[in-house]
Amino acid sequence: MRLCPNRTRPRSGASNWKGGGILSTDLRTVEEVIAVLRPIWEEVLETTVDEPTQNFFELGGDSLLALVVADQATKAGLTMPLSGVLRLPTLRSLADAVLDPSRFDHW
């Protein structure tokens, strides 16, 4: 079993995501980016995300889980800063920024 640096067991969503290796440059639409992000969110949050406008924090997320999501999205090939989910807490807004990374620069 993989352990976190503090020798504790990670949440199930953090330990199971394998990533798809899809590069941001291969994605053309918001829907394609959402299709990559949604399973990451669902696994980390351990819940279903029905609408791309649902708020990460209202679904039970917190700042540490947001960092896990950003890390897993990066491993899946998406380009985003670790603070991405903190600043853009819906799938739709995050997907828009993945397609236009300059939106991450205005913080």
ZIRA-V262314 format. One record per run of one state. SS is the DSSP state (2 for helix, 1 for strand, 0 for the rest). FROM is the first residue (numbers start at 0). TO is the last residue. If there is no record, write none. Layout:
ss->SS from->FROM to->TO
ss->SS from->FROM to->TO
This chain:
ss->0 from->0 to->1
ss->1 from->2 to->2
ss->0 from->3 to->7
ss->1 from->8 to->8
ss->0 from->9 to->10
ss->2 from->11 to->15
ss->0 from->16 to->22
ss->2 from->23 to->25
ss->0 from->26 to->28
ss->2 from->29 to->44
ss->0 from->45 to->53
ss->1 from->54 to->54
ss->0 from->55 to->61
ss->2 from->62 to->74
ss->0 from->75 to->82
ss->2 from->83 to->86
ss->0 from->87 to->88
ss->1 from->89 to->89
ss->2 from->90 to->98
ss->0 from->99 to->99
ss->2 from->100 to->105
ss->0 from->106 to->106
